[in-house]
Amino acid sequence: MTQLPKKMSSSKKRLNSWPIKKIFLGLAIAIVILASVFGGAISDRVFGYKILDRFFPRQGQTSLLTQQRILSEESVITEVAERVSPSVVTVQIVKKQSFFNPIEIGPFGFTLPQEQTETVEQDIGTGFIISADGLVVTNKHVAGDTSVQYIVITSDDKEHEVKNIYRDPVNDLAILEIEANNLKPVEMGDSDQLKVGQLAIAIGTALGEFRHTVTTGVISGLGRGITAGSPYEGYVEQLDNVIQTDAAINPGNSGGPLLNSAGQVIGVNVAVAAGENIGFAIPINVIKEAIENFNQTGRFARPFLGVRYRMIGQDLALLNEVPQGAYIVEIVTGSPAEKAGIKAGDIITKFDGQAVREEDGGLAKLINIKKIGDRIKLAIWRNGEEIELDITLEEFSQ
């Protein structure tokens, strides 16, 4: 007898049907994914949604984003240059200069040279307007020659004779007063908020020839100490707590503004390292204090110690086995320093209880926060011993 096949159990039926379910499940998942991709792509391309661009950038999108960043930075620079340039001026000197005619040979013999004079006009620096009625800030070393006439040339090429000059040698600052109205003053920023790496823009009369030159860079360092000089006057001075930048600061830029991306003045350009693309600027907060003092008194009444010095940082101190501080190079005759008994070769390590450190702004910053008449206790390192001296700060007189 032929045997009939046994009836398949229900468990075997479920096992045989599972591959079919997996196929349908896989197809369903694939359909959902494809629908999402195509739906997102259609939304992205038709309606401008950028969701997919985060995961699947379009061809050339990376370069487009880079171009957008460049264009954004360029627009910042051009906007700042356009807005601030009307507030930037050129400082020019006018002086008489003697010369001799060359020897000439004529039919009747030699003609001896004759001394003659001519008027020389030369652009020597930059400045910026701080009040609508004619006050201009520049460096003291730009406007330090008392034997010449100074002219301020505004961005519209109008020339204004300087009527008065107020000099602050402590901060290498000068305020020029001209007869003018409706000038456009700059906006001053806050140099205490500066960060290394942020954008820096300089405007000035580069090389004493190219007016309103714009250069850009970044803030390269803060709290630097430098020895600055003037090629026109042949002297040098110590400046502490200055801003370092790689924005090109050329001869002729001295006294001009260093700006942030908001178009605010954050420093006054003062010096450039010889042969290097390194420039320096006096922090604007130092200038604001001096200007406030000037507005109250009509002059620069500054506390005065009366020393010329060089800062000794940590590396130099370790190398020479001396403490950090301000190494005294020279004492001004009749100054508070001389009266207190400070000597050349001394190192001021503490000023009124505060350590004198190059990275904290040096001796100049500690002096500038004091007032005329303040009695200060100095810690002095001399010949391997520490001594204390009392000194009374006096007003600086030019």
Secondary structure, 3 states (H helix, E strand, C coil): CCCCCCCCCHHHHHHHHHHHHHHHHHHHHHHHHHHHHHHHHHHHHHHCCCCHHHCCCCCCHHHHHHHHHHHHHHHHHHHHHHHHHHHEEEEEEEEEEEEECCCEEECCEEECCCEEEEEEEEEEEEEEEEECCCEEEECCCCCCCCCCEEEEECCCCCEEEEEEEEEEHHHCEEEEEECCCCCCCCCECCHHHCCCCCEEEEEEEECCCEEEEEEEEEEEEEEEEEEEEECCCCEEEEEEEEEEECCCCCCCCCCCEEECCCCCEEEEEEEECCCCCCEEEEEHHHHHHHHHHHHHHCCCCCEECCEEEEEECHHHHHHHCCCCEEEEEEECCCCHHHHHCCCCCCEEEEECCEECCHHHCHHHHHHHCCCCCCEEEEEEEECCEEEEEEEECEECCC
